[in-house]
Amino acid sequence: MSESKILVIGSSNTDMVICTGHLPLPGETVIGGTFFMNPGGKGANQAVTVARLGGRVSFICKTGSDIFGHQANQLFNEEGIDTSYVFSDTKNPSGVALITVDTDAENCIVVAPGANAHLTPNDLKRSAEAVEAADIILLQLEMGGDGVEHWEYLKPDGLRFVWDDTLFRPGTDSFLLSSLPKLSAGLLETLYAITPNETEAEAISGIRITDERTAEEAARKIASMGVCNVIITLGAKGALVFDGEHCEVVPAYKIQAVDTTAAGDVFNGALVVALSEGRTLPEAVRFACKASAISVTRPGAQNSVPYRTEVDVFNL
């Protein structure tokens, strides 16, 4: 287990999943097959990943004071996650996500953030001890934007921020894409790394990604905003890594995918574990690709997260 301390800041949801032959078109009703509920939420998925892969992890999130919130807290404790900063909201319900997965393992997701959207700057101030103890912070935007922006006041020396750029589009009730330019002068300059997928990288950079060359152009543009390292996940193609000077594409593992719901979360959780162990950025991305590849062979979010022994022996 790494001696470095990892702090995850993000969301906790209960996922309600229906498996079906194809994703519905607008106005279409599709008769699905299997229904199941799983613990999820990007922050929670990442925290569970860190714990299962041997990282020392604390988790900051907000849940409702309801059965979903109580169950989540119990599960975090069972995984060995420090839950000292899991806040309970008596006014808003726990977050839920409605997920449809088709036979090609593609998915569409609608999230009702609930208490996640009410993680406040005051909550973050109350978590200052966790920040001071952390060596790496992993955060994403599946929570209230005010909380994310408020992190500018907490910049301990030597702390590495890794930002999973979960994209919330204009018109949603959570973090707006239009806020990104505002953050580029503040939060983005504090980041050790940012890990957008192709769609998110296009939105930030303004460059349409069609191949490796345009992905590198997008990475360079994002890096020019002040980020030290840019990792653009490319799905089945792997991930492009740009460290400010050199660019490298780390190939994905060829596997038969069943459900890609938590693939990005597992990737990011595994990435920070590898970084906490002193691996180089390309080495950390290779480790993350292995963990992510295992996760997509299983249905569900946290249920799909692999354990360290599985990743260590995985080889194709």
C-alpha positions in Angstrom: 0.0 0.0 0.0 1.2 3.5 -0.9 2.3 5.8 1.9 1.0 8.8 0.1 -2.5 10.0 1.0 -5.1 10.5 -1.7 -8.2 12.7 -1.3 -11.1 12.3 -3.6 -13.7 15.1 -3.8 -16.9 14.3 -5.7 -20.3 12.7 -6.0 -22.0 9.7 -4.5 -25.1 8.4 -6.3 -27.3 5.3 -6.4 -27.3 4.0 -10.0 -30.6 2.5 -11.4 -29.6 0.5 -14.5 -31.7 -1.1 -17.2 -30.0 -3.3 -19.9 -31.7 -3.1 -23.3 -31.1 -4.0 -26.9 -30.5 -0.4 -28.0 -30.6 3.1 -26.5 -33.9 4.9 -27.0 -34.3 7.7 -29.5 -36.1 10.8 -28.4 -39.7 9.9 -27.8 -39.1 6.2 -28.1 -40.1 3.7 -25.5 -37.8 0.6 -25.4 -38.7 -2.6 -23.5 -35.6 -3.5 -21.5 -34.4 -6.6 -19.8 -32.4 -6.7 -16.6 -32.9 -4.0 -13.9 -30.5 -3.6 -11.0 -29.4 -0.9 -8.6 -25.7 -0.3 -7.8 -23.8 2.2 -5.7 -22.2 4.8 -8.0 -21.4 8.4 -8.5 -18.1 9.4 -10.1 -16.4 10.5 -6.8 -17.5 7.4 -5.0 -16.4 5.1 -7.9 -13.0 6.8 -7.8 -12.7 6.5 -4.0 -13.6 2.8 -4.1 -11.1 2.3 -6.9 -8.3 3.9 -4.9 -9.1 1.8 -1.9 -9.3 -1.5 -3.8 -6.0 -0.8 -5.5 -4.2 -0.2 -2.3 -4.3 3.6 -1.9 -4.8 5.4 1.3 -8.0 7.5 0.6 -10.3 10.0 2.2 -13.5 11.0 0.5 -15.3 14.4 0.6 -18.9 14.3 -0.6 -22.5 15.1 0.5 -25.3 12.6 0.6 -28.9 12.9 1.7 -30.1 11.8 5.1 -32.0 8.9 3.6 -31.6 5.2 3.0 -29.4 5.7 -0.1 -27.1 8.0 1.9 -26.9 5.6 4.9 -26.1 2.7 2.6 -23.4 4.6 0.8 -21.7 5.5 4.0 -21.8 1.9 5.2 -20.2 0.7 1.9 -17.4 3.3 2.1 -16.5 2.1 5.6 -16.5 -1.5 4.4 -14.1 -0.5 1.6 -11.7 1.1 4.1 -12.3 4.7 2.9 -12.0 7.5 5.5 -15.5 8.8 5.7 -14.8 11.7 8.2 -15.8 14.2 5.5 -18.9 12.5 4.1 -21.5 15.2 4.9 -25.2 14.5 5.4 -27.8 16.9 4.0 -31.1 16.9 5.8 -32.8 19.1 3.1 -31.9 17.3 -0.1 -32.1 13.7 -1.2 -29.1 11.6 -2.1 -28.1 11.7 -5.8 -29.4 9.1 -8.2 -28.4 8.2 -11.8 -30.7 6.6 -14.3 -28.6 4.5 -16.7 -29.5 2.6 -19.9 -26.9 0.1 -21.2 -27.2 -1.5 -24.7 -25.8 -4.8 -26.0 -22.7 -3.0 -27.4 -21.9 -1.8 -23.8 -22.7 1.8 -24.7 -24.7 3.8 -22.2 -26.7 7.0 -21.6 -27.0 8.5 -18.2 -29.2 11.0 -16.5 -28.2 12.3 -13.1 -30.3 13.9 -10.4 -27.5 15.3 -8.3 -29.5 16.0 -5.1 -27.2 16.6 -2.2 -24.2 16.4 -4.4 -25.1 19.9 -5.8 -25.1 21.3 -2.3 -21.5 20.6 -1.3 -20.7 24.1 -0.2 -17.5 26.2 0.3 -18.2 25.9 4.1 -18.1 22.1 3.8 -14.8 22.4 2.1 -13.5 24.7 4.8 -14.5 22.1 7.4 -12.4 19.6 5.4 -9.2 21.6 5.6 -7.5 19.0 7.7 -8.0 16.4 5.0 -6.6 18.7 2.4 -3.5 19.4 4.5 -2.9 15.7 5.0 -3.3 14.9 1.3 -0.5 14.4 -1.3 -2.8 14.1 -4.3 -6.4 15.4 -4.7 -8.6 13.9 -7.4 -11.8 15.9 -8.2 -14.4 16.1 -10.8 -17.5 18.2 -11.7 -20.3 15.9 -10.8 -21.2 18.3 -7.9 -22.0 21.9 -7.3 -19.7 24.4 -9.2 -19.3 26.7 -6.3 -17.5 24.0 -4.3 -15.1 23.3 -7.1 -14.2 27.0 -7.6 -13.7 27.5 -3.9 -10.7 25.1 -4.0 -8.5 28.0 -5.1 -8.0 29.0 -1.5 -6.5 25.6 -0.6 -3.1 25.2 -2.2 -0.7 23.5 0.1 2.9 23.3 -1.1 3.6 20.1 -3.0 0.0 19.0 -3.4 -0.9 17.5 -6.8 -4.4 18.1 -8.2 -5.8 15.7 -10.8 -9.0 16.9 -12.4 -11.3 14.4 -14.1 -13.1 16.9 -16.4 -16.6 15.4 -16.2 -18.6 17.6 -18.5 -21.8 19.3 -17.5 -23.4 21.1 -20.4 -24.9 24.6 -20.4 -28.5 24.5 -19.1 -28.0 21.9 -16.4 -28.4 22.7 -12.7 -24.8 21.9 -11.9 -21.5 23.1 -13.2 -21.8 25.0 -16.5 -19.4 24.6 -19.4 -19.4 28.4 -19.7 -17.6 28.6 -16.4 -14.5 26.8 -17.8 -12.8 30.0 -19.0 -13.2 31.5 -15.6 -11.4 28.4 -14.1 -8.7 28.4 -16.6 -7.0 31.3 -14.9 -7.4 29.8 -11.4 -8.1 26.2 -10.9 -6.5 25.0 -14.2 -3.2 26.6 -13.2 -3.1 24.6 -10.0 -3.6 21.2 -11.7 -0.9 18.6 -12.0 -3.0 16.8 -14.6 -6.4 17.0 -16.3 -8.0 13.8 -17.8 -10.8 14.8 -20.3 -12.3 12.3 -22.8 -12.4 13.3 -26.5 -15.7 15.2 -26.2 -14.6 17.1 -23.1 -11.2 17.9 -24.7 -12.9 19.3 -27.7 -15.1 21.5 -25.6 -12.2 22.9 -23.6 -9.8 23.4 -26.5 -12.2 24.2 -29.3 -10.3 21.7 -31.5 -12.3 18.9 -33.1 -10.6 15.5 -32.4 -10.6 13.2 -35.4 -7.2 11.4 -35.0 -4.0 11.3 -33.0 -2.7 14.5 -34.6 -5.8 16.6 -33.6 -5.8 15.0 -30.2 -2.3 16.2 -29.7 -3.3 19.7 -30.9 -6.1 19.7 -28.3 -3.8 18.5 -25.6 -1.2 21.3 -26.4 -4.0 23.9 -26.4 -5.3 22.7 -23.0 -1.7 22.7 -21.6 -1.3 26.3 -22.7 -4.1 27.2 -20.2 -1.7 26.3 -17.4 -2.1 22.6 -16.8 1.1 20.7 -16.2 0.0 17.4 -17.8 -2.9 16.5 -20.2 -4.3 13.0 -20.5 -7.0 12.6 -23.2 -8.8 9.3 -22.9 -9.6 7.9 -26.3 -11.8 5.0 -25.5 -10.8 1.8 -27.3 -7.7 3.6 -28.7 -6.2 4.1 -25.3 -5.0 7.5 -23.9 -2.9 10.3 -25.2 -0.4 11.7 -22.7 1.2 15.1 -23.0 3.6 16.3 -20.4 4.3 19.8 -21.7 7.0 18.6 -24.0 6.5 15.0 -25.1 3.4 13.3 -26.5 2.7 9.6 -26.3 -0.4 7.4 -27.0 -0.7 4.5 -24.5 -2.8 1.8 -26.3 -5.9 0.3 -24.7 -6.2 -3.4 -23.9 -8.3 -5.3 -26.4 -11.2 -6.9 -24.5 -14.9 -7.7 -24.9 -16.7 -4.8 -23.2 -19.9 -5.5 -21.2 -20.6 -2.2 -19.6 -18.5 1.0 -19.8 -20.3 2.9 -17.1 -17.5 3.4 -14.6 -14.5 3.0 -17.0 -13.4 6.6 -16.7 -13.7 6.6 -12.9 -11.7 3.4 -12.6 -9.1 4.9 -14.9 -8.7 8.1 -12.8 -8.7 6.2 -9.5 -6.0 3.9 -10.8 -4.0 6.8 -12.2 -3.7 8.6 -8.9 -2.8 5.3 -7.1 0.1 4.7 -9.5 1.2 8.3 -9.2 1.2 8.0 -5.4 3.5 5.1 -5.8 6.1 7.1 -7.7 5.4 5.8 -11.2 6.0 8.1 -14.1 3.0 9.6 -15.9 3.1 7.1 -18.9 3.6 4.2 -16.4 0.6 5.4 -14.4 -1.5 5.7 -17.5 -0.6 2.1 -18.5 -1.6 0.9 -15.0 -4.9 2.9 -15.3 -5.6 1.4 -18.7 -5.3 -2.1 -17.3 -7.7 -1.4 -14.4 -10.2 0.3 -16.7 -10.0 -2.7 -19.1 -10.9 -5.1 -16.3 -13.8 -2.9 -15.2 -15.6 -2.8 -18.6 -15.9 -6.6 -18.6 -18.4 -6.4 -15.7 -21.7 -4.7 -15.3 -22.3 -1.9 -12.9 -20.3 0.9 -11.4 -18.6 0.1 -8.1 -19.3 -3.6 -8.7 -17.0 -3.5 -11.7 -14.0 -2.0 -9.8 -11.1 -4.5 -9.8 -8.9 -5.3 -6.8 -5.1 -4.8 -6.9 -4.3 -8.5 -7.3 -6.4 -8.6 -10.4 -4.7 -5.6 -12.0 -1.2 -6.9 -11.1 -1.7 -10.2 -12.8 -3.8 -8.9 -15.8 -2.0 -9.3 -19.1 -3.1 -9.6 -22.7 
